[in-house]
Amino acid sequence: MFEIFVDSLLLVGSPAIGSFLAMAADKMPKQQSFLLGRSKCDHCGNVLIWKDLLPIINHLWLKGRCRTCKLTISLDSFYIECSSTVLSVSAYFLIGGGLIFWLSMMLGWTLLLLSAIDIRHFILPDPLVFALILLGGLWASITPVLPSSDFIIGAVAAYAFMGSTKYLYRKIKNIDGIGGGDVKLFVAAGIWLGWKMLPFVLLIACCSALTHILIKMRSKLPRHLKIAFGPYLAIGIWVLFIGMNLESRNYPYFYRGWIVPLSGDMQGQPQRPERKQHFTKLNDSFTIFHFTD
């Protein structure tokens, strides 16, 4: 019951978390504190009162304008708040609650923050990407989706491929075609998803970027168009992450990389009857069992 309450609280608070991420995306690259200080209108500098800070609802109520100066407010915050809500709802209903849900949302919110920063400033801050890599290591150590070796190989393969591509492009074109942050984010993808999913991450990212470019071709584009590739990588990572966990829901018990079906014959699986089994419930879909002497 408590687990459901905590998960519900997180779902309800998702728009507010999105609002916080929008503020962080604006201030982090400027090296400004986003934990202290009051929110202000970008145009008139008026300090926003509490009802002006209600996520999503306030933007719809005021039609995207400042209450004081009536000038149009950027839609960035509104989009991030909506995206945060969509991420939370999709993760909860497609994956489930509990620890799995919380780790999933740490991934989703970090990807959302990285995407917002990359779109605005064309950078992927190292602290955020490294935090994503560490979270991926935690995810790989406690979840049954793939053997641990797949995540390790994924990190090495991601760095080797994206790093060499960046180097070759620089040598041939004499310009940077791939940012260093994109390389590190791809490494994080390898840790979270395993090496087999990396080609599909790139496929989804490239198709998403190409679709965006084709839509923008209605207007005149510069010859050397600069696009932020991080958001498209983030889309690929999140889509495949959800898909992998949906597939793994049919295999809710595991032991050190061994996937054991919930029902059916366990013949061929490692048996240790002489040891006590201890069960740790992650959520309704996954339960870790381990043995002690």
ZAMARGU-4260 file (C-alpha; in steps of 0.2 Angstrom, whole numbers, plus 5000, padded with zeros to 4 digits):
<rodrens>
0) 5000/5000/5000 | 5014/5012/5004 | 5023/5008/4988 | 5007/5012/4978 | 5006/5029/4988
5) 5024/5034/4984 | 5022/5029/4966 | 5006/5039/4965 | 5014/5054/4973 | 5028/5053/4960
10) 5015/5053/4946 | 5006/5068/4953 | 5022/5077/4955 | 5029/5074/4938 | 5023/5091/4931
15) 5032/5100/4945 | 5047/5090/4942 | 5046/5095/4924 | 5045/5113/4929 | 5061/5111/4940
20) 5070/5102/4925 | 5065/5117/4914 | 5073/5129/4926 | 5088/5118/4928 | 5090/5117/4909
25) 5090/5136/4908 | 5102/5140/4922 | 5115/5125/4923 | 5124/5130/4907 | 5125/5148/4913
30) 5132/5141/4930 | 5118/5149/4939 | 5110/5141/4955 | 5094/5133/4951 | 5091/5128/4969
35) 5090/5145/4977 | 5081/5161/4972 | 5064/5166/4965 | 5057/5163/4948 | 5055/5178/4938
40) 5047/5183/4921 | 5061/5184/4908 | 5054/5200/4901 | 5048/5211/4915 | 5058/5203/4929
45) 5042/5202/4940 | 5044/5188/4954 | 5031/5175/4950 | 5019/5171/4964 | 5014/5153/4968
50) 4999/5152/4957 | 5010/5157/4942 | 5021/5142/4946 | 5008/5129/4944 | 5014/5118/4930
55) 5004/5115/4914 | 4988/5123/4922 | 4995/5140/4924 | 5001/5141/4906 | 4984/5135/4899
60) 4975/5147/4911 | 4986/5163/4906 | 4987/5157/4888 | 5006/5157/4889 | 5008/5175/4894
65) 5015/5184/4910 | 5002/5190/4922 | 5010/5207/4924 | 5017/5212/4907 | 5006/5201/4896
70) 5021/5196/4885 | 5022/5179/4878 | 5032/5166/4889 | 5043/5153/4880 | 5034/5137/4877
75) 5050/5127/4883 | 5044/5125/4901 | 5027/5119/4895 | 5034/5106/4884 | 5046/5100/4897
80) 5032/5099/4910 | 5021/5089/4898 | 5035/5078/4893 | 5039/5074/4911 | 5021/5069/4914
85) 5021/5058/4898 | 5037/5049/4904 | 5031/5045/4921 | 5014/5039/4915 | 5021/5028/4901
90) 5034/5021/4913 | 5022/5017/4927 | 5008/5009/4916 | 5020/5000/4904 | 5034/4994/4917
95) 5026/4995/4934 | 5029/5003/4951 | 5042/5000/4964 | 5061/5002/4962 | 5060/4998/4944
100) 5049/5013/4941 | 5060/5025/4951 | 5076/5020/4942 | 5066/5021/4925 | 5061/5039/4930
105) 5079/5044/4934 | 5084/5038/4917 | 5069/5047/4909 | 5071/5064/4918 | 5090/5064/4915
110) 5087/5061/4897 | 5074/5075/4897 | 5086/5087/4905 | 5100/5083/4894 | 5089/5085/4878
115) 5083/5102/4884 | 5100/5108/4887 | 5107/5102/4871 | 5093/5110/4861 | 5096/5127/4869
120) 5115/5127/4871 | 5122/5112/4860 | 5130/5104/4875 | 5128/5089/4885 | 5135/5093/4903
125) 5148/5079/4909 | 5141/5078/4926 | 5123/5073/4920 | 5130/5061/4907 | 5142/5053/4920
130) 5127/5052/4932 | 5117/5043/4919 | 5132/5031/4916 | 5133/5027/4935 | 5114/5024/4936
135) 5116/5013/4921 | 5128/5002/4931 | 5116/5001/4945 | 5102/4996/4934 | 5113/4983/4926
140) 5117/4976/4943 | 5100/4973/4949 | 5088/4970/4934 | 5085/4954/4924 | 5084/4961/4907
145) 5101/4956/4901 | 5117/4947/4907 | 5130/4959/4915 | 5142/4955/4901 | 5130/4963/4888
150) 5131/4980/4897 | 5150/4980/4898 | 5152/4975/4880 | 5139/4989/4876 | 5149/5002/4884
155) 5165/4997/4876 | 5157/4995/4859 | 5147/5012/4860 | 5163/5021/4864 | 5173/5012/4850
160) 5160/5015/4837 | 5155/5033/4841 | 5173/5039/4845 | 5180/5032/4829 | 5166/5040/4819
165) 5169/5057/4827 | 5188/5055/4824 | 5186/5050/4806 | 5173/5064/4802 | 5185/5077/4810
170) 5199/5070/4799 | 5189/5070/4783 | 5179/5086/4785 | 5191/5095/4796 | 5176/5100/4807
175) 5167/5092/4822 | 5152/5082/4816 | 5149/5073/4832 | 5151/5081/4849 | 5160/5073/4864
180) 5144/5073/4874 | 5135/5063/4861 | 5149/5050/4862 | 5147/5049/4881 | 5128/5048/4880
185) 5130/5033/4867 | 5141/5025/4880 | 5127/5027/4893 | 5115/5019/4880 | 5126/5004/4879
190) 5126/5002/4898 | 5107/5004/4900 | 5102/4994/4885 | 5117/4982/4881 | 5127/4981/4865
195) 5113/4972/4854 | 5102/4988/4855 | 5115/5000/4850 | 5111/4999/4831 | 5093/5002/4835
200) 5097/5017/4845 | 5106/5025/4831 | 5092/5020/4819 | 5079/5028/4829 | 5090/5043/4832
205) 5094/5046/4814 | 5076/5043/4808 | 5070/5056/4821 | 5083/5068/4816 | 5080/5066/4797
210) 5061/5068/4800 | 5064/5084/4810 | 5075/5091/4796 | 5063/5086/4782 | 5049/5096/4792
215) 5060/5111/4793 | 5065/5110/4775 | 5049/5120/4771 | 5060/5135/4776 | 5077/5140/4770
220) 5090/5130/4779 | 5109/5135/4780 | 5121/5124/4770 | 5129/5118/4786 | 5114/5115/4797
225) 5119/5113/4816 | 5107/5101/4825 | 5107/5094/4843 | 5109/5075/4841 | 5107/5072/4860
230) 5088/5073/4860 | 5087/5060/4846 | 5098/5048/4855 | 5088/5051/4870 | 5072/5046/4860
235) 5080/5030/4854 | 5086/5026/4872 | 5069/5028/4880 | 5059/5019/4867 | 5070/5004/4867
240) 5072/5004/4886 | 5053/5003/4888 | 5052/4990/4874 | 5065/4979/4883 | 5056/4980/4899
245) 5040/4976/4892 | 5047/4960/4884 | 5056/4955/4901 | 5039/4956/4910 | 5036/4938/4905
250) 5052/4933/4915 | 5050/4939/4932 | 5062/4929/4942 | 5081/4929/4939 | 5097/4924/4947
255) 5114/4931/4942 | 5109/4933/4924 | 5098/4917/4923 | 5081/4921/4917 | 5068/4909/4925
260) 5049/4909/4919 | 5036/4913/4932 | 5027/4897/4927 | 5033/4881/4919 | 5047/4869/4920
265) 5063/4875/4928 | 5073/4860/4922 | 5090/4865/4916 | 5091/4880/4928 | 5104/4880/4942
270) 5097/4872/4957 | 5104/4874/4975 | 5092/4866/4987 | 5105/4866/5001 | 5104/4885/5002
275) 5091/4896/5008 | 5082/4907/4996 | 5079/4925/5000 | 5067/4935/4989 | 5068/4954/4986
280) 5053/4961/4978 | 5057/4975/4966 | 5039/4978/4959 | 5024/4967/4953 | 5035/4961/4938
285) 5052/4958/4945 | 5058/4948/4960 | 5076/4945/4964 | 5080/4929/4973 | 5098/4925/4979
290) 5105/4911/4990 | 5115/4911/5006 | 5124/4897/5015
</rodrens>
